[in-house]
Amino acid sequence: MIEQNKKYKIAIVAYNLNTGGLAKVIINIFSLLSKVGNVDVSLLLLDNEVEYEVLGKVINFGVHTGSNNTCHFKKIKKYILFKNYLKKQKFDFIIDLRYRINPISEIFITKFLYPRTKIIYTVHSSKIDTYLLDSTFLTKWLYGKSYKIVCVAEANEKKVILRHQLKNTLTIYNPIDFEEIDEKSNEEIEFDFEYIVAVGRVVALKQFDKFIEAYSKSILINKNVKLVIIGDGTDFEKIDNLIKKMNLTNDVYLIGNSNNPYKYMKRAKFLVLCSQYEGFPLVLLESLATGVPVISFNLDSGPNEIINHQYNGLLVKNQSFEELTNAIDLLFNDKKLYHTCKLNAKSSVLQFSLEGITKDWLNLMQIK
């Protein structure tokens, strides 16, 4: 049992704070632990990619990595500094929020860099090979005796157990900051038309090309209800060209990144998510927190632990874009169903507040 009345030192280790859902998760967990009186939390970054401002003790070891011929030497220096810092600080817990795909890197970090302390690893996607190695032997060797492996959804945890026969797993959901969402969602927007919204990185995983086609077949076109897509990514130009090719420039608005997507969510009719896969998609929680219903594919992990079908949104057969179009039409046309989903939206996600998830993390670490 961890002793009472002490200051607990916790390190959160991540690669970067680049755009995307994982960066928000990192910031939210760092924020919630920073507010605990008897916890001293540090955010340790290994890559020099920071696109969010974060208040608190943030140490960026990635500034020592260069892109020239001495890059390898700078990386070695970076990891030496990282190892020495961990050794000096003597953290009670290390929460590892990195993606983990390279066996050599994982052996190096897990067996040689990390000190002998309580390590908590996390799995943020239903594509678990992004966070646990494909080899069950290596996964059990590297992580099987760690303090805990935290999964962001029950479906993720079941998949991890089935795949690797691990016995140290636990589900803790991703949190959302209601206070921030309430404040930012009240800001004005530049649109004065009716629209539905999608939010996410503009990459193949999100399938915005297929979503635009599904939208074009819906009744929303004839009803003059627009589609607003918020995000940026490697497929931005491709999607922009597709919109022009389909003659939808007056119907589909691709507006790039926004530091405040909540104001667009709050004024939308509903939000749609149609990814190939997710872990525990924050955009669904965030939209519902603004009081706006959602439609999502019933993916292997995430949406069915957030959406109560026809209560706060609609679940659609996984990867059926034809049924996605039907769901869009249904939620727009059925005023009684829409009113029910909108009425229940915010209250349905109160359990995912920072305060509630903080208790789960503190209980895990036996911090009172």
Secondary structure by P-SEA (a helix, b strand, c coil): cccccbbbbbbbbbccccccaaaaaaaaaaaaaaaccccbbbbbbccccccccccccccccccccccccaaaaaaaaaaaaaaaaaaaacccbbbbccccccaaaaaaaacccccccbbbbbbccccccccccccaaaaaaccccccbbbbccaaaaaaaaaaccccbbbbbcccccaaaaaaaaaccccccccccccccccccccaaaaaaaaaaacccccccbbbbbbbcccaaaaaaaaaaaaccccccccccccccaaaaaaaccccccccccccccaaaaaaaaaccccccccccccccccccccccccccccccaaaaaaaaaaaaccaaaaaaaaaacccccccccaaaaaaaaaaaaccc
